Amino acid sequence: MVTSLNTFSARPRRASGAIRVAFAAAVMAVAACLLPHGPAAAQSRIKDIADIEGVRDNLLVGYGLVVGLNGTGDSLNNAPFTEQSLVAMLERLGVNSRGSRLRTDNVAAVMVTANLPPFSRQGSRVDVRVSAIGDSESLLGGTLLVTPLLGADGEIYSVAQGQVAIGGFSAQGQGASITRGVPTVGRIASGAIVEREVPFAFDNLDSVTIALRNPDFTTARRISGAINAFMGAEISKATDPASVRIAVPAQWRGDVAGLMTEIEQLRVQPDQVAKVVIDENSGIIVMGENVRIDTVAIAQGNLTIRITETPQVSQPGPFSQGQTAVVPRTTIEIDEDKDRKLAVLPKGVSLQELVDGLNMLGITPRDMISILQAIKAAGALQAEIEVM
């Protein structure tokens, strides 16, 4: 063994370097085969672009009272429903308050909302959101009393109660006041206990439907193809742009949850329509990568008119018995940007080229909104414009 090591070390360095280069090339080739290629890196899991039909949240709502407020509750004269609810609650607790005029301002009527997650079991807890419906100024420091939360069918599915936590505050003095956030909306973490379950025998299904969050024929077909390739059989089919139906194979009967665990990890490349989303209030523009335009010439110029008022005081001469008068002086300046030139965008430019071409004109986002709408009106923008 010692002799073979000495013999190897005595070989020329050039041959040893060639071996190392060949070995490194082989390692890089193997790594290139194992690592995902460019398109695969942009692929998404099925669980991130689609939902399973039937596995959904249920909306709950209830009406309740928040007590313990520091004088920031409802004015009972302006919110009679708060007084009626307070009287009814006291009667249920054995306190007769009918006929008496209540003047407390430490109580506020609220609406309580929650989302009941799928497969929630009896005794589990969910978060609730509390919102004032009267003229309460703040829910800070309040406690929500027992409030039943009802589903769309009118049945009680959970009961909420607890300390309300708010993210805003309000302070007021004699001469000024300040409000930050929304002090009339709060949240109770794990504030509701599930009392009724929504029955759903998922493992007994013979077929499962996957619902795409962004319906598209191409994406649905790609999901179906990925599932069939993984299972090695034609078990799925795209029935419409928003649905892919999967027939549960015999070996997965009774274990549909395990089947969906395998399927939702598959990766596909979602497709999307060319769309430009515009929010005119904030000047936000979002364009998809498939946005294309035909050959079009664009010119954009700014015309600024400035009106300046510089009134002057006219003083009368000595012993003239005149009066001091204010003489108006108005200066009007018109500034037209003459450096703007006509820019030509060729046919079929990409999103990056479109943005670069518009930025070369030195325009603002709000001007870009008008330009995109004008290009669409001219029939040169091959995309859908959605104004928020």
Residue pairs with C-beta under 8 A, 6 or more apart in sequence:
39 269
40 267
42 269
43 267
43 268
43 269
44 267
44 268
44 269
44 270
45 264
45 265
45 266
45 267
46 210
46 223
46 226
46 263
46 264
46 265
46 266
46 267
46 268
47 264
47 265
49 212
49 213
49 214
49 219
49 268
49 270
50 210
50 211
50 212
50 213
50 223
50 244
51 210
51 211
51 213
52 208
52 209
52 210
52 211
52 260
53 208
53 209
53 210
53 211
53 243
54 200
54 202
54 209
55 118
55 119
55 200
55 202
56 118
57 115
57 116
57 117
57 118
58 115
58 116
58 118
58 151
58 152
58 157
58 198
59 113
59 114
59 115
59 116
59 151
59 152
60 113
60 114
60 115
60 116
60 149
60 150
60 151
60 157
60 158
60 192
61 111
61 112
61 113
61 114
61 149
61 150
62 111
62 112
62 113
62 147
62 148
62 149
62 150
62 160
63 85
63 109
63 110
63 111
63 112
63 147
64 109
64 110
64 112
64 130
64 144
64 145
64 146
64 147
64 160
65 82
65 85
65 86
65 89
65 107
65 108
65 109
65 110
65 144
65 145
65 147
66 73
66 107
66 108
66 109
66 110
66 130
66 132
66 136
66 139
66 142
66 143
66 144
66 145
66 164
67 106
67 107
67 142
67 143
67 145
68 106
68 141
68 142
68 143
69 105
69 106
69 107
69 108
69 136
69 138
69 139
69 140
69 141
69 142
70 106
70 140
70 141
71 105
71 106
72 105
72 108
72 136
72 137
72 138
72 139
72 140
72 170
72 183
73 82
73 104
73 105
73 106
73 107
73 108
73 134
73 136
73 142
74 82
74 105
74 107
74 108
74 109
74 132
74 134
74 135
74 136
75 105
75 134
75 135
76 82
76 83
76 86
76 102
76 103
76 104
76 105
78 134
78 135
79 109
79 134
79 135
81 109
81 134
82 107
82 108
82 109
82 134
83 102
85 109
86 97
86 102
86 104
86 107
87 97
87 98
87 102
89 145
90 96
90 97
91 97
91 98
108 132
108 134
108 136
108 139
108 142
109 132
109 133
109 134
109 136
110 130
110 131
110 132
110 133
110 139
110 144
111 130
111 131
111 133
112 128
112 129
112 130
112 131
112 144
112 147
112 149
112 160
113 128
113 129
113 131
114 126
114 127
114 128
114 129
114 149
114 158
114 160
114 192
115 126
116 126
116 151
116 157
116 158
116 194
116 198
117 126
118 198
118 200
119 200
119 202
120 126
120 194
120 197
120 198
121 194
121 197
122 194
122 195
122 196
122 197
123 193
123 194
124 193
124 194
125 190
125 191
125 192
125 193
125 194
126 158
126 190
126 191
126 192
126 194
127 187
127 188
127 189
127 190
127 191
127 192
128 144
128 149
128 160
128 187
128 188
128 191
128 192
129 185
129 186
129 187
129 188
130 139
130 144
130 164
130 185
130 186
130 187
130 188
131 184
131 185
131 186
132 139
132 184
132 185
136 184
137 170
137 183
137 184
138 166
138 168
138 169
138 170
138 183
138 184
139 164
139 166
139 183
139 184
139 185
139 186
140 164
140 166
140 169
140 183
141 164
142 163
142 164
142 186
143 161
143 162
143 163
143 164
144 160
144 161
144 162
144 163
144 164
144 188
144 191
145 161
146 159
146 160
146 161
147 159
147 160
147 161
148 156
148 158
148 159
149 156
149 157
149 158
149 159
149 160
149 192
150 156
150 157
151 157
155 196
156 195
156 196
157 194
157 195
157 196
157 198
158 192
158 193
158 194
158 195
158 196
159 192
159 193
159 195
160 188
160 191
160 192
160 193
161 191
162 188
162 191
163 188
164 186
164 187
164 188
165 186
165 187
165 188
165 189
166 181
166 182
166 183
166 185
166 186
166 187
167 181
167 182
167 186
167 187
168 179
168 180
168 181
168 182
168 183
168 185
169 179
169 180
169 181
169 183
170 177
170 178
170 179
170 180
170 183
171 177
171 178
171 179
172 178
202 256
202 257
203 254
203 255
203 256
203 257
204 254
204 256
205 248
205 256
206 247
206 248
206 253
207 245
207 246
207 247
207 248
208 245
208 246
208 248
208 256
208 259
208 260
209 239
209 243
209 244
209 245
209 246
210 223
210 243
210 244
210 245
210 246
210 263
211 242
211 243
212 219
212 220
212 223
212 241
212 242
212 243
212 244
214 270
214 272
215 240
215 241
215 242
216 241
216 270
216 271
216 272
216 273
217 238
217 241
218 271
219 241
219 268
219 270
219 271
219 272
220 238
220 240
220 241
220 242
220 243
220 244
221 238
222 268
222 269
222 270
222 271
223 236
223 238
223 244
223 266
223 268
224 236
224 237
224 238
224 244
226 266
226 267
226 268
227 235
227 236
227 244
227 246
227 263
227 266
228 234
228 235
228 236
230 262
230 263
230 266
231 249
233 249
235 246
235 247
235 248
235 249
236 244
236 245
236 246
236 247
237 244
237 245
238 244
239 245
246 259
246 263
248 256
248 259
249 259
252 258
252 259
272 288
272 290
273 288
273 290
273 383
273 384
274 288
274 290
274 291
274 292
274 382
274 383
274 384
275 287
275 288
275 291
275 383
275 384
275 385
275 386
276 285
276 286
276 287
276 288
276 291
276 372
276 376
276 381
276 383
276 384
276 385
276 386
277 284
277 285
277 286
277 287
277 386
277 388
278 284
278 285
278 369
278 372
278 373
278 385
278 386
278 387
278 388
279 285
279 387
279 388
280 366
280 369
280 387
280 388
281 388
283 364
283 365
283 366
283 369
284 365
285 365
285 368
285 369
285 372
287 351
287 354
287 355
287 383
288 351
288 383
289 350
289 351
290 351
290 383
291 351
291 354
291 381
291 382
291 383
292 348
292 349
292 350
292 382
292 383
293 345
293 347
293 348
293 349
293 354
293 375
293 380
293 381
293 382
294 347
294 348
294 379
294 380
294 382
295 344
295 345
295 346
295 347
295 380
296 344
296 345
296 375
296 378
296 380
297 342
297 343
297 344
297 345
298 342
298 343
298 344
298 345
298 357
298 358
298 361
298 371
298 375
299 340
299 341
299 342
299 343
300 340
300 361
300 363
300 367
300 371
301 336
301 337
301 338
301 340
302 335
302 336
302 337
302 340
303 334
303 335
303 336
303 337
304 334
304 335
304 336
304 337
305 332
305 333
305 334
305 335
306 331
306 332
306 333
306 334
306 335
307 330
307 331
307 332
308 330
308 331
308 332
308 333
309 328
309 329
309 330
310 329
310 330
310 331
311 326
311 327
311 328
311 329
312 326
312 327
312 329
313 324
313 325
313 326
313 327
314 324
314 325
314 326
314 327
315 324
316 322
316 323
316 324
340 361
340 362
343 357
343 360
343 361
345 353
345 354
345 357
349 357
358 368
358 371
363 371
372 381
372 385
373 385
375 381
376 383
376 385
